Amino acid sequence: MKSIVILGGGSAGVMFANRMRREFSEDTVKITVIEKHDTHFYQPAFTLVVFDLERAENLTRPVKDLFYEGINLIADEATKIDPQNNKVATSKHGEIPYDYLVIATGAKLVYDEPDGMKEGLEAGKNTFMFYTLDRAIQLRDALKKFEGGTIVSSICEMPIKCPAAPAKFIMLAEDAMRRRGIREKCRFIFTTSMPDVFSRQPYASKLNSIFKERGIEAIPNFNPSEVDYEKGVIKSFTKGQEPVKFDMLCVTPPHEGQSFIEDSKGIGNAAGWVTCDKHRMSHNTYKNVYGIGDAADFPTSKTASGIRKQAIVLTERMKSLLSGKEPTATYDGEVICPMPTRYKRAMFAEFNYTESISPAIESYFSWVIKVHMLRPLYWNLMLKGLM
Ligand SMILES: Cc1cc2nc3c(=O)[nH]c(=O)nc-3n(C[C@H](O)[C@H](O)[C@H](O)COP(=O)(O)OP(=O)(O)OC[C@H]3O[C@@H](n4cnc5c(N)ncnc54)[C@H](O)[C@@H]3O)c2cc1C
């Protein structure tokens, strides 16, 4: 009997564990998940909570309720991987051996940089974010009281989860203020560390034209060095760039891999992302170790939609491996990023490592999928490995 240990019970850990359980009985493969938190969050709808398009209570479930019977869930924190000896150290359960290890520990938000961001977020007066559910609720409440001024959405650096989310925020904020009748009292600015508003064409051009049409200013190559929330300015390292004034800042903090990856020699890169073959998903050095989801250094967007594909591929590869065959299934980097652009309109950006797949068009149908269908599909089909 082979033992597969999965680190993390987020989107990636649950989708992969459940798919594997559907393929293999408990007598043939032992599946263990190590997860440090009790609650699982449906993160793609945090943006919707900010604009009262989704209720916060719909976005959480106990981790223990998400797995099929026969999956062994250990509520603990992985503290170090020892890939030479095929075991993982944990805080409370000692060392756990594995035949195959799947690292699905997601991304960590970094609050120490830029200077002053943490203090601004803690003060909660004019600096907000929506990358956690609590913060999304706080931002929603602040936006309801907003009566005019400059709203800035700022990406500090890449990669981040769902790289389109900060652009979604600024478009929905502009739309919300217009629908509230105070558009002329407001200014909207989007800053990004990237050279353009989005990494891919034709979506970048489409977003640029939406921004232009609706008077949203874009500042590319803006690398925040400091948030001075008392003065209401965000400064950039980039030479020649003026500080940007704000009345409300929605900042997207830098992301890194989990600290224990950095502590596990040879597993991750300097930023803590697990270094993997982007097609095979196997670790570059340790062939019985795999990365899946945000934790991996795949050069594509960190999204739940990509994880759904990755879980299918990795399950296929495991099926081949466990039956003594050479795995042939590969991940092509495909992600689908649904971007609400205004009330009742959304655009899908679907692309893989090499090409853009969907056209850059806004439609009501895409809005319905994003706002009304994806959350139930996630809880009822995707996490269960049925879609
Ligand atoms: C605001 C926002 C908007 C988004 N919008 C979209 C969207 O529109 N479409 C889309 O597809 N995706 C979107 N995403 C991205 C998507 O939610 C993530 O890519 C996905 O949830 C990541 O899943 P994961 O399992 O890799 O990581 P996570 O879901 O973060 O799970 C990682 C798990 O590992 C656990 N863990 C970490 N360290 C340890 C440890 N040492 N020991 C044990 N357990 C550990 C954590 O507790 C966590 O449960 C969005 C995300 C955000 C934040």
The ligand as an SDF file (V2000), in Angstrom:
LIG
                    3D

 53 58  0  0  0  0  0  0  0  0999 V2000
   -9.2420   38.1550   -3.4100 C   0  0  0  0  0  0  0  0  0  0  0  0
   -9.0540   36.9190   -4.2090 C   0  0  0  0  0  0  0  0  0  0  0  0
   -9.7280   36.7540   -5.4010 C   0  0  0  0  0  0  0  0  0  0  0  0
   -9.5460   35.6100   -6.1510 C   0  0  0  0  0  0  0  0  0  0  0  0
  -10.2610   35.4590   -7.3140 N   0  0  0  0  0  0  0  0  0  0  0  0
  -10.1680   34.3040   -7.9990 C   0  0  0  0  0  0  0  0  0  0  0  0
  -10.9890   34.0750   -9.1470 C   0  0  0  0  0  0  0  0  0  0  0  0
  -11.7870   34.9250   -9.5310 O   0  0  0  0  0  0  0  0  0  0  0  0
  -10.8700   32.8830   -9.7910 N   0  0  0  0  0  0  0  0  0  0  0  0
  -10.0080   31.9180   -9.3710 C   0  0  0  0  0  0  0  0  0  0  0  0
   -9.9700   30.8380   -9.9690 O   0  0  0  0  0  0  0  0  0  0  0  0
   -9.1940   32.1050   -8.2960 N   0  0  0  0  0  0  0  0  0  0  0  0
   -9.2740   33.2670   -7.5940 C   0  0  0  0  0  0  0  0  0  0  0  0
   -8.5010   33.4630   -6.4880 N   0  0  0  0  0  0  0  0  0  0  0  0
   -7.3840   32.5360   -6.2090 C   0  0  0  0  0  0  0  0  0  0  0  0
   -7.7840   31.2510   -5.5090 C   0  0  0  0  0  0  0  0  0  0  0  0
   -8.6480   31.5000   -4.4530 O   0  0  0  0  0  0  0  0  0  0  0  0
   -6.5140   30.5770   -5.0330 C   0  0  0  0  0  0  0  0  0  0  0  0
   -5.6460   30.4200   -6.1410 O   0  0  0  0  0  0  0  0  0  0  0  0
   -6.7760   29.2210   -4.4310 C   0  0  0  0  0  0  0  0  0  0  0  0
   -7.7630   29.2520   -3.4430 O   0  0  0  0  0  0  0  0  0  0  0  0
   -5.4790   28.6980   -3.8350 C   0  0  0  0  0  0  0  0  0  0  0  0
   -5.6570   27.3960   -3.3500 O   0  0  0  0  0  0  0  0  0  0  0  0
   -4.4470   26.6370   -2.6270 P   0  0  0  0  0  0  0  0  0  0  0  0
   -5.0100   25.3690   -2.1270 O   0  0  0  0  0  0  0  0  0  0  0  0
   -3.2630   26.6290   -3.4880 O   0  0  0  0  0  0  0  0  0  0  0  0
   -4.1060   27.5990   -1.4150 O   0  0  0  0  0  0  0  0  0  0  0  0
   -5.0750   27.9210   -0.1880 P   0  0  0  0  0  0  0  0  0  0  0  0
   -6.4930   27.7940   -0.5720 O   0  0  0  0  0  0  0  0  0  0  0  0
   -4.5860   29.2160    0.3500 O   0  0  0  0  0  0  0  0  0  0  0  0
   -4.7880   26.7370    0.8280 O   0  0  0  0  0  0  0  0  0  0  0  0
   -3.5470   26.5090    1.4300 C   0  0  0  0  0  0  0  0  0  0  0  0
   -3.8450   25.7340    2.6990 C   0  0  0  0  0  0  0  0  0  0  0  0
   -2.6170   25.2980    3.2650 O   0  0  0  0  0  0  0  0  0  0  0  0
   -2.6820   25.4520    4.6630 C   0  0  0  0  0  0  0  0  0  0  0  0
   -1.3180   25.5540    5.1660 N   0  0  0  0  0  0  0  0  0  0  0  0
   -0.4020   26.5150    4.9090 C   0  0  0  0  0  0  0  0  0  0  0  0
    0.7590   26.2450    5.5300 N   0  0  0  0  0  0  0  0  0  0  0  0
    0.5650   25.0710    6.1830 C   0  0  0  0  0  0  0  0  0  0  0  0
    1.4060   24.2610    6.9950 C   0  0  0  0  0  0  0  0  0  0  0  0
    2.6730   24.6070    7.2580 N   0  0  0  0  0  0  0  0  0  0  0  0
    0.9000   23.1170    7.5130 N   0  0  0  0  0  0  0  0  0  0  0  0
   -0.3880   22.7370    7.2570 C   0  0  0  0  0  0  0  0  0  0  0  0
   -1.2300   23.4790    6.5020 N   0  0  0  0  0  0  0  0  0  0  0  0
   -0.7490   24.6220    5.9600 C   0  0  0  0  0  0  0  0  0  0  0  0
   -3.4850   26.7270    4.8490 C   0  0  0  0  0  0  0  0  0  0  0  0
   -4.0520   26.7890    6.1330 O   0  0  0  0  0  0  0  0  0  0  0  0
   -4.5280   26.6080    3.7530 C   0  0  0  0  0  0  0  0  0  0  0  0
   -5.7010   25.9830    4.1830 O   0  0  0  0  0  0  0  0  0  0  0  0
   -8.6770   34.5930   -5.6910 C   0  0  0  0  0  0  0  0  0  0  0  0
   -8.0290   34.7420   -4.4710 C   0  0  0  0  0  0  0  0  0  0  0  0
   -8.2120   35.8770   -3.7270 C   0  0  0  0  0  0  0  0  0  0  0  0
   -7.5230   36.0210   -2.3930 C   0  0  0  0  0  0  0  0  0  0  0  0
  1  2  1  0
  2  3  1  0
  2 52  2  0
  3  4  2  0
  4  5  1  0
  4 50  1  0
  5  6  2  0
  6  7  1  0
  6 13  1  0
  7  8  2  0
  7  9  1  0
  9 10  1  0
 10 11  2  0
 10 12  1  0
 12 13  2  0
 13 14  1  0
 14 15  1  0
 14 50  1  0
 15 16  1  0
 16 17  1  0
 16 18  1  0
 18 19  1  0
 18 20  1  0
 20 21  1  0
 20 22  1  0
 22 23  1  0
 23 24  1  0
 24 25  2  0
 24 26  1  0
 24 27  1  0
 27 28  1  0
 28 29  2  0
 28 30  1  0
 28 31  1  0
 31 32  1  0
 32 33  1  0
 33 34  1  0
 33 48  1  0
 34 35  1  0
 35 36  1  0
 35 46  1  0
 36 37  1  0
 36 45  1  0
 37 38  2  0
 38 39  1  0
 39 40  1  0
 39 45  2  0
 40 41  1  0
 40 42  2  0
 42 43  1  0
 43 44  2  0
 44 45  1  0
 46 47  1  0
 46 48  1  0
 48 49  1  0
 50 51  2  0
 51 52  1  0
 52 53  1  0
M  END
$$$$
